[in-house]
């Protein structure tokens, strides 16, 4: 079986890699591109640890074939911060202690950022619904929800003063 050459954009930069036809996007990101933030928790799309954005849509990268990335745009946890400046979601996850082991954190942050990009003022119910595809075995979710609420408030305040 021959490998396929894939050209894509990852976190705003052009990227190329070779993949096997049946290789997952998660495996290509991790092994070919060295982007190890997304994790494989379940391999079946149930845990959200491998969440990335593909053409602006949240996907479980363990369920997407790497070949499907051809000509498309991918955003991973590695592209959330701007240089050394954390995104408000990342900052609030740290401030609120919304992580323990950290395994699920990249998926939660990508999903939370996607929510706030979609709706800058979500209520608690919407946050919980939006993040329902991400599982955490350590935190109990309340700190995660509070961190997202605080990030939303900070982003709205920053938007009002900009």
N, C-alpha and C positions, 0 to 999 in steps of 0.2 A: 504494500500500500504506500503510495507516495504522499509526501507531506505537502501541505498547501501553503502558499505565501499569502499572508493577510496584511493589508494596509488599512490602518484605522487612525483615529485620533483618540488619545488617552490623556485626560486631564489637560486638554488644550494643546497638546503637542502631537505631531505626527509620530506614529509608531508602526513598525513592521515586525512580524514574527512568522515563524513556520509552525504549523500545527498538523496533527493527524486529523483525518476527517471526523472522527468520533470524539475528539478532545473537547472538554468543556472550556468555556470562557474562563472560569475560575482557575483551572489548571494552567491555561495559557498566561493569564495575568501573573500568576505566582511563579511559574517555572520559566517562561520565556521572557517576560518583561520585568521580573523581580519585584512586582508589586504584591507584597505579602500581607497587606492589611485585611483584605477579605479572607475569611476562613471557611473551611468546609466543616460544618457541624453535623449535617445529616446526609448530604448528598442527594436529597429528594425534594428540596424546596420548602421544607417545613419549618426551618429554624430562623432563616433570615441572616445568618452570620456572614453569608457571601453576597449580601445585597450591594449592587452597583447600579448606576444609572446608565441606560443604553438609549441613546437618542432622547434623553429627557424622561424616560420611563423607568421606574424601579423594576429591577429584575433580580431573580436569584441566579447568580452567575454559574451555579452548579448545574442549572437546567438549560442553559444556552450553549449551543455549540460555538466554539471559538471561530469557526468559519463564518458564522452569522455576523461577526463584527466587521466584515469586509465593508469598507467605505462608510462606516458608522462612527458615532461619537460615544465614547465611554467616559464616565466620571467615577472615580473610586475614592475611597477614604483618603488616599494620599493627595488628592487634589482639593480637599475641602479647605484646608488652611491656605492663607496667602503668604507664602514664604514662611517666616517664623511667627506670623500673627495668626493665632487660632481663630477659627470661626466662632461666633457667639455660642453655637450649640456645643462645640468642643470645650470652650471655656466654662460653660455652665455645668457640663457633665463633671468636670473636675471640681468646680466650686461646690456642687451639691452632692458629691460622692456618689454619682449615678453609675458607678462601675465598681466591680470588685476584681474578679479575675481578668476582665478585659476581653475575653474571647468574643463575646457578642457585640461589644461596643462599636466597632467599625460599622457593622450593619445598622445598628440603632442610629448612629450619627448620620449616616447617609440617608436613612429613611426620615429622620427628624428634619434634616435640612430640606429634603424634598417636600415635606409637609409645609414648612415655613415659606418655601418658595411659592407654593401653591396657595397657601392661606396664612398671612402674617398674624392673624389673630384667632387661632383655633381655641375652642373650649376644651375642657378636660376630656369630655366624651370623644370628641374628634381626634384628639391626640392618642387616646387609648385605641380607638378604632384603627387609625392610620398605622400605629406601631404593632398591631395585633399579629402581624406576620413575622415578628421578631421575638425570639424566645430568650429568656435569661434565667439561669438556674441559681443566681446568686443574690440579686438585689431586691426582688419583690416588686419591681416596677414603679413604686411611688416616687422614688428619688429620680428616676428617669423622666417621669411625667412632669415633676416639679422643675427639673432642669430645662425641659423643652418649653414650659410656660415662661420661665425666666429668660430664656434666650429669645423667645418671641417678643417679650416686653422690651428687652434691650434693643432688639433690631427695630422695633417700631419707634422707640425713642431716638435711636440714631438716625432713622429715616426722617423723623420730624425735624431734627436739627441740621440735617444735611442741606 
